[in-house]
Amino acid sequence: MKYPADNQIDVGANDMSAHIQSMANSCPNTRLVPGGYSLGAAVTDVVLAVPTQMWGFTNPLPPGSDEHIAAVALFGNGSQWVGPITNFSPAYNDRTIELCHGDDPVCHPADPNTWEANWPQHLAGAYVSSGMVNQAADFVAGKLQ
């Protein structure tokens, strides 16, 4: 996805939605697996859970788009503070794996005073070395069979 990976979730969400819609229209039998890490997970949340235009998100998925989504994989998702994506979009309940490493302060609501000490738990390497990336790959592969 093309977006400045700072705080412009709407830009990424508009781009991801456009890609999903393009693939669904061009290759209707293709099963898609959106996902993301950290801010990318938040982008994915907006695309899959926000059905209307808001907060700069101007390209929501049309009805029926969920039929093209085989699985969703999210890592270090800050939206966990308000609940998992499946709370907002139950259609993806059995197709979503949402992983939070240890005391990752972005996805594990904790004492804000521990953010600095726990920041290494959020780094991508922590997700790789813990086996969580492989866990998500296995989950996704199972949904694509």
Backbone bond lengths (Angstrom), bond angles and torsions (degrees), N, CA, C in turn:
res aa  C-N    CA-C-N  psi(-1)  N-CA   C-N-CA  omega(-1)  CA-C   N-CA-C  phi
1 M - - - 1.426 - - 1.523 108.51 -
2 K 1.283 114.71 146.18 1.455 120.10 179.33 1.524 108.77 -102.78
3 Y 1.328 114.50 112.71 1.458 120.20 175.01 1.513 107.96 -168.16
4 P 1.328 116.68 152.63 1.459 118.56 176.30 1.529 108.68 -72.57
5 A 1.301 116.48 113.72 1.468 120.38 -174.71 1.528 109.96 -76.66
6 D 1.312 115.04 65.51 1.462 120.25 175.65 1.522 108.82 -121.33
7 N 1.297 117.01 -76.70 1.462 119.64 177.09 1.526 111.76 -143.88
8 Q 1.307 116.99 11.67 1.462 120.73 -175.42 1.531 110.64 -93.87
9 I 1.304 114.23 67.00 1.460 121.54 -178.43 1.523 110.61 -60.26
10 D 1.324 117.23 -37.19 1.463 120.43 -178.18 1.523 112.33 -60.75
11 V 1.325 117.73 -38.71 1.464 121.32 179.90 1.528 109.79 -63.39
12 G 1.326 116.40 -46.37 1.460 120.48 177.66 1.515 112.45 -64.94
13 A 1.324 116.65 -39.22 1.465 120.74 -179.49 1.527 110.96 -65.56
14 N 1.326 117.00 -41.09 1.466 119.73 177.49 1.529 110.78 -62.42
15 D 1.333 116.37 -40.47 1.462 120.42 -179.95 1.532 111.21 -69.24
16 M 1.328 117.37 -45.61 1.467 120.19 178.77 1.526 110.60 -61.08
17 S 1.308 116.91 -44.04 1.458 120.44 179.48 1.528 110.68 -60.43
18 A 1.327 116.97 -41.81 1.467 120.75 178.65 1.527 110.60 -61.77
19 H 1.334 116.80 -41.56 1.469 120.24 178.79 1.529 111.12 -64.76
20 I 1.315 116.98 -44.40 1.469 120.40 179.50 1.523 110.08 -61.89
21 Q 1.330 116.48 -45.78 1.464 119.96 -179.70 1.527 111.46 -64.00
22 S 1.319 116.96 -40.40 1.456 120.96 178.97 1.528 111.01 -63.02
23 M 1.326 116.70 -46.15 1.471 120.20 179.13 1.524 111.12 -64.89
24 A 1.305 117.33 -41.66 1.467 120.82 -179.55 1.529 110.96 -63.23
25 N 1.325 116.89 -36.40 1.465 121.01 179.54 1.528 112.37 -78.82
26 S 1.330 116.74 -41.40 1.466 121.16 -176.77 1.522 113.09 -77.42
27 C 1.310 116.14 -37.84 1.470 122.30 -175.65 1.526 108.53 -133.62
28 P 1.324 118.04 73.14 1.465 120.99 -171.31 1.529 115.31 -60.99
29 N 1.323 117.99 -18.32 1.466 119.71 178.70 1.522 113.04 -91.45
30 T 1.324 116.86 -3.45 1.462 120.76 178.75 1.519 109.61 -72.88
31 R 1.321 115.40 134.33 1.462 120.83 177.99 1.526 107.20 -100.49
32 L 1.284 117.20 121.45 1.461 123.35 -172.93 1.519 111.72 -96.74
33 V 1.348 114.84 152.29 1.463 121.62 178.58 1.526 108.21 -133.10
34 P 1.322 117.41 84.83 1.463 118.73 174.77 1.525 110.43 -75.37
35 G 1.303 114.59 157.12 1.454 119.10 178.16 1.508 110.27 -179.18
36 G 1.314 115.46 -179.44 1.445 118.89 179.18 1.509 112.05 -178.52
37 Y 1.313 113.03 167.21 1.461 122.88 178.11 1.525 107.98 -118.39
38 S 1.313 116.69 132.09 1.458 123.48 175.69 1.534 110.35 58.99
39 L 1.317 117.82 -114.84 1.465 120.09 -179.38 1.527 110.80 -63.37
40 G 1.326 116.61 -33.14 1.464 120.30 176.54 1.515 112.27 -63.76
41 A 1.329 116.49 -32.53 1.467 120.03 175.35 1.526 110.01 -67.03
42 A 1.322 116.32 -38.95 1.470 119.97 178.08 1.527 110.74 -65.74
43 V 1.331 116.60 -38.18 1.465 120.85 175.73 1.525 109.40 -58.75
44 T 1.327 116.06 -47.21 1.462 121.14 -179.81 1.524 110.72 -61.74
45 D 1.330 116.65 -40.96 1.468 120.87 177.33 1.523 111.18 -55.49
46 V 1.316 116.12 -47.91 1.465 120.00 -177.98 1.526 110.19 -61.88
47 V 1.318 117.01 -46.57 1.468 120.31 -177.69 1.525 111.43 -60.48
48 L 1.319 116.73 -44.08 1.459 119.87 -173.35 1.525 114.26 -87.75
49 A 1.324 117.52 -21.14 1.464 119.22 -172.88 1.524 114.74 -113.35
50 V 1.324 118.21 -9.02 1.465 120.43 -177.93 1.530 108.39 -109.31
51 P 1.330 117.54 105.93 1.466 120.69 -174.81 1.527 114.99 -84.35
52 T 1.314 117.71 -3.90 1.465 120.34 -177.45 1.518 110.21 -131.82
53 Q 1.315 115.78 167.99 1.456 120.84 177.24 1.523 109.56 -73.75
54 M 1.321 115.83 129.36 1.466 120.77 175.62 1.515 109.72 -168.31
55 W 1.306 116.37 156.81 1.466 124.89 175.27 1.523 112.78 51.13
56 G 1.317 117.99 35.74 1.456 121.77 -179.30 1.515 113.90 87.91
57 F 1.312 117.42 -8.22 1.465 121.55 176.08 1.519 107.18 -83.08
58 T 1.325 116.37 110.93 1.463 121.00 -172.83 1.529 113.73 -114.97
59 N 1.330 117.11 4.17 1.459 119.76 -173.48 1.534 111.65 -130.80
60 P 1.335 117.88 59.32 1.467 118.79 -178.85 1.527 111.59 -64.60
61 L 1.316 115.10 152.91 1.462 120.35 177.61 1.522 110.05 -66.07
62 P 1.318 117.41 139.49 1.464 119.46 176.57 1.526 110.93 -73.29
63 P 1.319 117.27 158.90 1.469 120.04 176.89 1.530 110.63 -54.01
64 G 1.310 115.54 142.05 1.455 121.22 179.83 1.515 114.30 92.05
65 S 1.330 117.09 -10.55 1.463 120.04 179.90 1.518 112.35 -62.52
66 D 1.319 116.10 -30.21 1.464 119.74 -178.68 1.527 111.96 -60.97
67 E 1.328 117.43 -22.26 1.461 120.86 179.61 1.527 112.15 -67.27
68 H 1.331 117.56 -17.95 1.463 122.15 179.86 1.528 112.13 -93.07
69 I 1.314 117.50 -6.95 1.467 122.13 -177.10 1.525 108.92 -94.11
70 A 1.334 116.00 114.20 1.472 120.76 179.83 1.519 111.19 -83.36
71 A 1.327 116.16 -38.18 1.464 120.94 -176.97 1.521 108.99 -159.21
72 V 1.319 114.94 163.00 1.460 122.99 177.62 1.525 106.65 -134.53
73 A 1.334 116.69 131.93 1.469 121.07 179.24 1.530 109.16 -125.87
74 L 1.328 115.76 121.27 1.464 121.48 -176.80 1.520 110.22 -127.18
75 F 1.329 115.57 138.36 1.461 122.43 179.97 1.528 109.44 -129.43
76 G 1.318 117.37 137.14 1.463 121.08 174.78 1.514 113.34 55.41
77 N 1.303 116.30 45.34 1.459 123.07 -172.58 1.528 111.87 -84.08
78 G 1.315 116.50 114.23 1.455 121.13 179.54 1.513 113.85 -65.96
79 S 1.321 117.03 -18.19 1.462 120.02 178.33 1.517 112.25 -68.53
80 Q 1.313 116.99 -12.09 1.464 120.46 177.07 1.531 111.01 -57.67
81 W 1.324 116.57 -22.62 1.463 119.92 179.74 1.523 111.19 -62.80
82 V 1.318 117.02 -28.08 1.471 120.24 178.45 1.521 111.69 -107.29
83 G 1.306 116.88 -3.54 1.461 122.01 178.39 1.514 111.40 124.08
84 P 1.312 116.77 158.89 1.461 120.17 -178.99 1.522 112.20 -68.40
85 I 1.320 115.55 158.67 1.465 121.57 -178.82 1.520 111.50 -54.70
86 T 1.325 117.08 -32.75 1.464 119.97 -177.55 1.527 112.36 -66.36
87 N 1.330 118.08 -18.88 1.471 120.31 173.77 1.525 110.75 -67.67
88 F 1.322 116.22 -32.54 1.454 121.36 -174.80 1.524 112.36 -97.96
89 S 1.308 116.19 -22.05 1.460 120.88 179.74 1.526 108.92 -141.40
90 P 1.327 116.97 78.77 1.465 121.37 -175.94 1.528 114.25 -59.34
91 A 1.326 118.16 -17.90 1.467 120.58 179.40 1.523 111.81 -58.21
92 Y 1.333 116.69 -24.34 1.464 120.66 -177.07 1.528 112.74 -99.77
93 N 1.306 117.31 8.44 1.465 121.73 -173.14 1.522 113.55 -50.97
94 D 1.318 117.72 -53.77 1.462 120.42 -176.38 1.524 112.79 -85.55
95 R 1.324 117.29 -0.14 1.468 121.54 -178.47 1.519 113.02 -110.74
96 T 1.318 117.75 6.13 1.463 120.74 -173.35 1.513 111.74 -115.88
97 I 1.339 114.60 133.52 1.456 120.74 168.78 1.523 106.06 -117.34
98 E 1.310 115.41 126.18 1.459 121.88 -177.20 1.524 106.78 -126.55
99 L 1.341 116.14 113.24 1.456 120.94 -172.71 1.525 111.44 -115.17
100 C 1.331 114.90 137.46 1.463 122.66 177.56 1.519 107.29 -128.86
101 H 1.322 117.22 121.01 1.459 121.88 -175.73 1.531 111.66 -82.77
102 G 1.321 115.33 120.12 1.464 121.00 173.17 1.511 113.50 48.65
103 D 1.314 115.19 -124.60 1.462 121.62 179.65 1.526 111.41 -101.57
104 D 1.316 116.77 35.63 1.462 121.58 176.14 1.527 107.59 -49.76
105 P 1.341 117.89 115.93 1.462 119.44 -174.50 1.526 114.25 -71.25
106 V 1.310 118.10 -14.54 1.457 120.21 179.29 1.526 110.63 -76.41
107 C 1.321 116.97 -40.92 1.470 119.58 -175.00 1.521 113.97 -109.89
108 H 1.308 117.54 -8.19 1.461 120.51 -178.97 1.526 108.04 -112.65
109 P 1.328 117.08 97.88 1.464 118.62 -178.71 1.527 110.78 -53.61
110 A 1.300 114.26 117.21 1.464 120.34 -176.39 1.523 108.97 -144.26
111 D 1.277 114.70 -178.04 1.457 121.84 177.27 1.534 109.07 -61.82
112 P 1.334 118.99 120.77 1.464 120.79 179.84 1.527 113.10 -57.33
113 N 1.310 117.17 -21.74 1.461 119.97 178.80 1.521 112.54 -71.12
114 T 1.333 117.83 -11.12 1.468 120.77 -179.91 1.528 112.54 -100.61
115 W 1.325 117.75 1.95 1.468 120.30 -177.25 1.521 112.05 -54.90
116 E 1.310 117.25 -49.53 1.468 119.76 -175.94 1.525 111.31 -61.90
117 A 1.313 117.30 -45.88 1.465 120.71 -179.50 1.525 111.91 -66.08
118 N 1.316 116.89 -33.28 1.462 120.72 -176.61 1.531 113.69 -94.09
119 W 1.324 117.57 -2.18 1.464 119.94 -176.81 1.535 113.02 -55.05
120 P 1.338 120.58 -38.60 1.470 119.38 178.05 1.530 113.42 -57.07
121 Q 1.325 117.78 -23.76 1.462 121.02 177.63 1.529 111.73 -67.46
122 H 1.338 116.51 -20.78 1.466 120.97 -178.83 1.525 112.81 -89.74
123 L 1.297 118.40 -17.63 1.462 120.68 -175.73 1.526 111.33 -64.71
124 A 1.320 115.55 145.07 1.471 120.71 -176.19 1.520 112.05 -54.16
125 G 1.320 117.52 -37.80 1.462 120.62 179.92 1.512 113.07 -59.37
126 A 1.319 117.31 -32.28 1.469 120.63 178.53 1.525 110.38 -66.11
127 Y 1.312 116.83 -36.10 1.468 120.93 178.39 1.530 111.00 -70.61
128 V 1.330 116.25 -38.33 1.466 120.16 179.51 1.523 110.23 -69.03
129 S 1.336 116.69 -51.42 1.471 119.91 -174.86 1.527 113.00 -67.92
130 S 1.313 117.72 -22.75 1.469 120.37 179.60 1.527 112.51 -80.68
131 G 1.317 116.74 -10.52 1.460 120.37 -177.86 1.517 113.79 89.68
132 M 1.332 117.11 1.29 1.464 119.44 -177.23 1.523 112.93 -67.40
133 V 1.325 117.36 -32.05 1.464 119.55 177.99 1.528 109.10 -65.93
134 N 1.319 116.59 -43.05 1.471 119.88 176.79 1.524 111.07 -64.60
135 Q 1.321 116.60 -38.26 1.467 120.68 177.74 1.529 110.16 -59.72
136 A 1.323 116.33 -44.76 1.468 120.25 179.05 1.529 110.80 -66.05
137 A 1.329 116.71 -40.21 1.467 119.99 178.90 1.524 110.78 -61.57
138 D 1.317 117.08 -41.93 1.468 120.61 177.92 1.529 111.01 -63.29
139 F 1.333 116.27 -41.98 1.463 121.15 178.66 1.532 110.18 -60.47
140 V 1.332 115.37 -49.58 1.464 120.82 -178.72 1.528 110.51 -62.12
141 A 1.327 116.76 -44.95 1.470 120.12 179.48 1.524 110.65 -58.19
142 G 1.321 116.60 -39.16 1.459 120.45 177.97 1.518 112.71 -63.86
143 K 1.317 117.06 -33.45 1.469 120.94 179.44 1.530 112.05 -77.99
144 L 1.321 116.56 -20.64 1.464 120.51 -179.33 1.523 112.93 -89.12
145 Q 1.307 117.65 -7.06 1.474 120.67 -179.03 1.501 111.41 -76.16
